[in-house]
Amino acid sequence: MKFTILTNQLSPVLQSVASVAGSPTGKSDIAENLLLEVRDQQLIVLGTDYSVEMEATLPLTEPCEAGLVAVNAPMVCNIVRSLRPEQNPMVTMTLDAAANSLSIVSGINEFSIAVISPEGFPHFRMDEAKCSLRLAPRTLATLLDKVMFCMPSMGGRELEWSNGVRFDAQGPNLNVYGTNGQILCVCEAPLLGEVEALKATITPKFAQELAKTCAKSAGDDPLSLEFTDSTVTTVCGNYRLSAKLNISAYPTNVKGLVRERFACEIKMRNADLRDAIQTVTAAAGNTLLAVSFLFEEREVTLKSFSNIARGSSKVATDYDGERISVSLNFNYVKEVLSHIHEEEVVFCLTNPVKAAVISGASREAQEGVGYTYCISSLVV
């Protein structure tokens, strides 16, 4: 095996594919390697951790020799990243099968690293898809951006069914959910075409890699998420991503948790509210979790309490009803406000207050995506 390619073209691909490579047990495993294959004037780079698989294909314009090898992912990434394209823009890799080594040469820089046989390198079995969702890359990237921070990694209760992003499609409509048991995001987006029905949960790692891959996509060509009973696969640009699904049973009434009728809907400026939260939590230290919101005529008073400090601030609103209060995890509120790119936001409250439902005041879709957040109230 031998190939020559631009270093600036190869390095980001190696870094991307290596991000999914690794042993799930932490022990020495063939999955700690990248599979490099040259065939049909192309370089194919494959990485996996058995639950997520990424494959990238790069065209080769220089003469090459076909072959296949498994090489340590961190080592080959670090070497290629250390090269200086301004000295020599090209890098050549040559396999010495007899010595079980791969030489990497770029100008005056030469390296040689040990390789292993590619035999037994794990591959996903590609069954025929039972359902295909077609979306614009920017729509999918926006969906994932809105929902991913609500997953259990944010620090909520660890619920097996909530460990991922839920896709619920019917006809031309797609609903996407993310929750950790204390905060819920509900997104809606139109599909490019109709589907019979789909209910599937993608894992957090696949969601993260999918979001990064969509962000790299320069075009507007639709992409398809191909679902089987246990896997999902998509192709975006020169990357193919596949993953196992979270097959835990998901609650059927998730969307119903965000009510359509509320005791009150309160509008205020997004920036003012973020500033007020920053102010009241500045001196509270690491012991603070909740901030209380007391809504009165034309204003809301925010208060923080901890064992070392207290703080309060006020924000103007359009509210003109009776006094009503709710205590919320301030980290969740800050994250929600940062993901709403509108000048004004709306707090919708039930009576009695069990949660706050937050959205942009205009309720206009972003990149075709409508979104709403629901944060459970806290007892303090």
Residue pairs with C-beta under 8 A, 6 or more apart in sequence:
1 36
1 37
1 38
1 65
1 66
1 67
1 68
1 69
1 93
1 94
1 95
2 38
2 64
2 65
2 67
2 92
2 93
2 94
2 95
3 38
3 43
3 60
3 62
3 64
3 65
3 92
3 93
4 60
4 62
4 63
4 64
4 90
4 91
4 92
5 43
5 58
5 60
5 62
5 90
5 91
6 85
6 89
6 90
6 91
7 80
7 83
7 85
7 88
7 89
7 90
7 91
7 106
8 85
8 89
9 58
10 43
10 58
10 80
10 91
11 77
11 80
11 81
11 83
13 45
13 56
13 58
13 238
14 34
14 45
14 73
14 76
14 77
14 80
14 81
15 77
15 81
16 54
16 56
16 212
16 213
16 216
16 239
17 34
17 45
17 46
17 47
17 54
17 55
17 56
17 73
18 34
18 47
18 73
18 74
18 77
19 47
19 54
19 209
19 212
20 47
20 48
20 49
20 52
20 53
20 54
20 205
20 209
21 31
21 32
21 33
21 34
21 47
21 48
21 49
21 73
22 29
22 31
22 32
22 49
22 73
23 29
23 31
23 32
23 49
24 31
24 49
24 50
24 51
30 70
30 116
30 120
30 121
30 122
31 47
31 48
31 49
31 50
31 122
32 72
32 73
32 74
33 70
33 71
33 72
33 73
33 116
33 121
34 45
34 46
34 47
34 70
34 71
34 72
34 73
34 76
35 44
35 45
35 46
35 47
35 68
35 69
35 70
35 118
35 121
36 43
36 44
36 45
36 68
36 69
36 70
36 71
36 93
37 43
37 44
37 46
37 67
37 68
37 69
37 118
38 44
38 60
38 64
38 65
38 66
38 67
38 68
39 66
41 59
41 60
41 64
42 57
42 58
42 59
42 60
43 57
43 58
43 60
43 64
44 55
44 56
44 57
44 58
45 55
45 56
45 57
45 58
46 53
46 54
46 55
46 121
46 123
47 53
47 54
47 55
47 73
48 54
48 122
48 123
48 124
49 205
50 122
51 203
51 205
51 206
51 243
51 244
52 203
52 205
52 206
52 209
52 241
52 242
52 243
52 244
53 122
53 123
53 124
53 241
53 242
53 243
54 209
54 239
54 240
54 241
54 242
55 239
55 240
56 238
56 239
56 240
57 238
57 240
58 238
62 90
67 95
67 97
68 118
69 95
69 102
69 115
69 118
70 115
70 116
70 117
70 118
70 121
71 102
71 113
71 115
71 116
72 113
72 114
75 113
76 102
76 104
76 113
79 104
79 111
79 113
80 91
80 104
82 109
83 91
83 106
83 109
84 109
87 106
87 107
87 108
87 109
88 106
88 107
88 108
88 109
90 106
91 104
91 105
91 106
92 103
92 104
92 105
92 106
93 102
93 103
93 104
93 105
94 102
94 103
94 105
95 101
95 102
95 115
96 102
96 103
100 114
100 115
100 116
101 112
101 113
101 114
101 115
102 112
102 113
102 115
103 110
103 111
103 112
104 110
104 111
104 112
104 113
105 111
124 231
124 233
124 242
126 233
126 242
127 228
127 231
128 228
129 226
129 227
129 228
129 233
130 227
130 228
130 229
131 169
131 195
131 196
131 197
131 198
131 226
131 227
132 195
132 224
132 225
132 226
132 227
133 167
133 169
133 174
133 191
133 195
133 198
133 224
133 225
133 227
134 191
134 192
134 193
134 222
134 223
134 224
135 143
135 174
135 189
135 191
135 192
135 222
135 223
135 225
136 192
136 220
136 222
136 223
136 367
136 368
137 214
137 217
137 219
137 220
137 221
137 222
137 223
137 236
138 214
138 220
138 367
139 189
139 367
139 368
139 369
140 210
140 214
140 223
140 225
141 211
141 214
141 215
141 367
142 189
142 366
142 367
142 368
142 369
143 174
143 176
143 187
143 189
143 369
144 165
144 207
144 210
144 211
144 214
145 211
145 339
146 185
146 187
146 339
146 369
146 371
147 165
147 176
147 177
147 178
147 185
147 187
147 371
148 165
148 178
148 204
148 207
148 208
148 211
149 178
149 335
149 339
150 178
150 179
150 180
150 183
150 184
150 185
150 373
151 162
151 163
151 164
151 165
151 178
151 179
151 180
151 204
151 207
152 158
152 159
152 162
152 163
152 180
152 181
152 204
153 180
153 204
154 180
154 183
154 331
154 332
154 335
155 180
155 331
156 179
156 180
156 181
156 182
156 183
157 180
157 181
157 182
159 180
159 181
160 246
160 248
161 201
161 246
161 248
161 249
161 250
161 251
162 178
162 179
162 180
162 181
163 201
163 203
163 204
163 246
163 248
164 201
164 202
164 203
164 204
164 206
164 207
164 246
165 176
165 177
165 178
165 201
165 202
165 204
165 207
166 176
166 177
166 178
166 199
166 200
166 201
166 250
166 254
167 174
167 175
167 176
167 198
167 199
167 200
167 201
167 202
167 225
168 174
168 175
168 176
168 177
168 198
168 199
168 255
169 175
169 191
169 195
169 197
169 198
169 199
170 195
170 196
170 197
170 198
171 194
171 195
172 190
172 191
172 193
172 194
173 188
173 189
173 190
173 191
174 188
174 189
174 190
174 191
175 186
175 187
175 188
175 255
176 186
176 187
176 188
176 189
177 184
177 185
177 186
177 187
177 254
177 255
178 184
178 185
179 185
179 254
182 329
182 332
182 375
182 376
183 329
183 332
183 336
183 373
183 374
183 375
183 376
184 254
184 257
184 258
184 373
184 374
184 375
185 371
185 372
185 373
185 374
186 254
186 255
186 258
186 371
186 372
186 373
186 374
187 369
187 370
187 371
188 365
188 369
188 370
188 371
189 365
189 368
189 369
189 370
190 368
192 222
198 227
199 250
200 227
200 232
200 245
201 245
201 246
201 247
201 248
201 250
202 210
202 232
202 243
202 245
202 246
203 243
203 244
203 245
203 246
205 243
206 232
206 241
206 243
209 241
210 234
210 236
210 241
213 236
213 237
213 239
213 241
214 223
214 236
216 236
216 237
216 239
217 223
217 236
217 237
218 237
219 237
223 234
223 235
223 236
224 234
224 235
225 232
225 233
225 234
226 232
226 233
226 234
227 245
230 244
230 245
230 247
231 242
231 243
231 244
231 245
232 242
232 243
232 245
233 240
233 241
233 242
233 243
234 240
234 241
235 241
257 355
257 374
258 357
258 372
258 374
259 348
259 350
259 357
262 348
262 349
262 350
262 357
263 324
263 349
263 350
263 351
263 353
264 295
264 319
264 321
264 324
264 348
264 349
264 351
265 346
265 347
265 348
266 295
266 300
266 317
266 318
266 319
266 346
266 347
266 348
266 349
267 317
267 318
267 344
267 345
267 346
267 361
268 300
268 315
268 316
268 317
268 318
268 344
268 345
268 347
269 315
269 316
269 343
269 344
269 345
270 337
270 340
270 342
270 343
270 344
270 345
271 343
272 315
272 316
273 315
273 337
273 345
274 334
274 337
274 338
275 313
276 302
276 313
276 314
276 315
277 291
277 302
277 330
277 333
277 334
277 337
279 311
279 313
280 291
280 302
280 303
280 304
280 311
280 312
280 313
281 288
281 291
281 304
281 311
281 330
282 311
283 308
283 309
283 311
284 304
284 305
284 306
284 308
284 309
284 310
284 311
285 306
285 308
285 309
287 306
287 307
287 308
288 304
288 305
288 306
288 330
289 329
289 330
289 331
289 378
290 304
290 327
290 328
290 329
290 330
290 378
290 380
291 302
291 303
291 304
291 327
291 328
291 330
291 333
292 302
292 303
292 304
292 305
292 325
292 326
292 327
292 380
293 300
293 301
293 302
293 325
293 326
293 327
293 328
293 347
293 356
294 300
294 301
294 302
294 303
294 323
294 324
294 325
295 317
295 319
295 321
295 323
295 324
295 325
295 347
295 349
296 319
296 323
297 319
297 320
298 316
298 317
298 318
298 319
298 320
299 314
299 315
299 316
299 317
299 319
300 314
300 315
300 317
300 319
301 312
301 313
301 314
302 312
302 313
302 314
302 315
303 310
303 311
303 312
304 310
304 311
304 312
304 330
305 380
324 349
324 351
324 353
325 353
326 349
326 353
326 356
326 377
327 377
327 378
327 379
327 380
328 356
328 375
328 377
328 378
329 375
329 378
332 375
333 358
333 375
336 358
336 373
336 375
337 345
337 358
339 371
339 373
340 358
340 359
340 360
340 371
341 360
341 366
342 360
342 361
342 362
342 364
343 361
344 360
344 361
344 362
345 358
345 359
345 360
345 361
346 358
346 359
346 360
346 361
346 363
347 356
347 357
347 358
348 356
348 357
348 358
348 359
349 356
349 357
353 377
354 376
354 377
355 374
355 375
355 376
355 377
356 374
356 375
356 377
357 372
357 373
357 374
358 372
358 373
358 374
358 375
359 371
359 372
359 373
360 371
363 370
